[in-house]
Amino acid sequence: MKDKLQITFHNVDASPAVEEKISENVNKLERFYDHIISCRVTVDNPHRHQRKGNLYHVRIDITVPNGELVVNRNPLDEPNHSDVYVAIRDAFEAARRQLQDYVGLQRDEARKTVVVMPKI
């Protein structure tokens, strides 16, 4: 990655263990696709519901050549996101799927631009 990983916490106390887990997941993404330019991760606890508990929201912005991938899901859709590690896991799983789709599109574009000249 060309730029440094940025991790931001909103309404959540910063934790070295959470930062380490995020770094591990980013390293896995880089092993899958080594052209990642930058990655910004935000861990947020936007709602402090008493009935539902604290639901964590993890947003991931990945800058790649010719684009940006964003994982941004509503934590209210996932009741198991009361565990920050589960929210991180799910967000990075979605990021991996988006990155796979992006790589597949790049490969398709590369195939389309290859011109085969017939033998004469």
C-alpha positions as CSV (number, residue, x, y, z in Angstrom):
1,M,0.0,0.0,0.0
2,K,1.4,3.4,-1.0
3,D,-0.3,5.4,1.7
4,K,-0.5,4.6,5.4
5,L,-3.5,2.8,6.8
6,Q,-5.8,5.2,8.6
7,I,-8.0,4.0,11.4
8,T,-10.5,6.3,13.0
9,F,-12.8,5.7,16.1
10,H,-16.1,7.6,16.6
11,N,-18.0,7.2,19.8
12,V,-15.7,4.2,20.6
13,D,-12.6,4.1,22.7
14,A,-9.5,3.3,20.6
15,S,-8.1,-0.1,21.3
16,P,-4.8,-1.6,20.3
17,A,-6.4,-5.0,19.9
18,V,-9.0,-3.6,17.5
19,E,-6.3,-1.7,15.5
20,E,-4.3,-4.9,15.3
21,K,-7.3,-6.9,14.0
22,I,-8.0,-4.2,11.4
23,S,-4.3,-4.3,10.3
24,E,-4.4,-8.1,9.9
25,N,-7.5,-7.8,7.7
26,V,-5.9,-5.1,5.6
27,N,-2.8,-7.2,5.1
28,K,-5.0,-10.1,3.9
29,L,-6.6,-7.8,1.3
30,E,-3.1,-6.6,0.2
31,R,-2.0,-10.2,-0.3
32,F,-5.1,-10.8,-2.5
33,Y,-4.6,-7.5,-4.5
34,D,-1.3,-5.7,-4.1
35,H,-2.2,-2.5,-6.0
36,I,-4.2,-1.0,-3.1
37,I,-3.3,2.7,-2.9
38,S,-4.8,3.5,0.5
39,C,-7.2,2.2,3.1
40,R,-9.3,4.2,5.6
41,V,-11.3,2.3,8.3
42,T,-13.8,4.0,10.6
43,V,-15.2,2.2,13.6
44,D,-18.3,3.9,14.9
45,N,-21.0,3.3,17.5
46,P,-23.6,5.6,16.1
47,H,-26.6,4.6,18.2
48,R,-26.6,3.9,21.9
49,H,-29.8,1.9,22.1
50,Q,-30.6,0.4,25.5
51,R,-32.7,-2.4,24.2
52,K,-30.5,-3.5,21.3
53,G,-27.2,-2.8,22.9
54,N,-24.3,-1.1,21.2
55,L,-24.2,-2.0,17.5
56,Y,-20.9,-1.2,15.8
57,H,-20.6,0.2,12.3
58,V,-17.4,-0.3,10.3
59,R,-16.8,1.7,7.2
60,I,-14.0,0.8,4.8
61,D,-12.8,3.1,2.0
62,I,-10.2,1.4,-0.3
63,T,-8.5,3.4,-3.0
64,V,-7.5,1.4,-6.0
65,P,-6.2,2.4,-9.4
66,N,-9.1,4.0,-11.3
67,G,-11.5,3.9,-8.4
68,E,-12.6,3.6,-4.9
69,L,-14.3,0.7,-3.1
70,V,-16.6,1.6,-0.1
71,V,-18.1,-0.8,2.4
72,N,-20.7,1.0,4.4
73,R,-23.5,-1.1,5.9
74,N,-26.2,-0.2,8.3
75,P,-25.5,-1.9,11.7
76,L,-29.2,-2.1,12.5
77,D,-29.5,-4.8,9.8
78,E,-27.1,-7.1,11.7
79,P,-27.9,-7.7,15.4
80,N,-24.7,-9.6,15.9
81,H,-22.7,-6.4,15.3
82,S,-22.9,-5.8,19.0
83,D,-19.4,-7.4,19.0
84,V,-16.9,-5.1,17.3
85,Y,-14.9,-8.0,16.1
86,V,-17.9,-9.5,14.3
87,A,-18.6,-6.1,12.7
88,I,-15.0,-5.9,11.5
89,R,-15.0,-9.4,10.2
90,D,-18.2,-8.8,8.2
91,A,-17.0,-5.5,6.8
92,F,-13.7,-6.9,5.6
93,E,-15.5,-9.9,4.1
94,A,-17.7,-7.5,2.1
95,A,-14.5,-5.6,1.1
96,R,-12.9,-8.8,-0.1
97,R,-15.9,-9.6,-2.2
98,Q,-15.9,-6.1,-3.7
99,L,-12.2,-6.3,-4.4
100,Q,-12.7,-9.7,-6.1
101,D,-15.4,-8.1,-8.3
102,Y,-13.0,-5.2,-9.1
103,V,-10.1,-7.5,-10.0
104,G,-12.5,-9.5,-12.2
105,L,-13.6,-6.4,-14.0
106,Q,-10.0,-5.3,-14.5
107,R,-9.1,-8.7,-16.0
108,D,-12.2,-8.6,-18.3
109,E,-11.1,-5.1,-19.5
110,A,-7.6,-6.3,-20.2
111,R,-8.9,-9.3,-22.2
112,K,-11.1,-6.9,-24.3
113,T,-8.2,-4.7,-25.2
114,V,-6.0,-7.5,-26.4
115,V,-6.1,-7.5,-30.2
116,V,-5.2,-10.7,-32.0
117,M,-3.7,-10.2,-35.4
118,P,-4.5,-13.0,-37.9
119,K,-1.6,-14.8,-39.6
120,I,-1.2,-13.9,-43.2
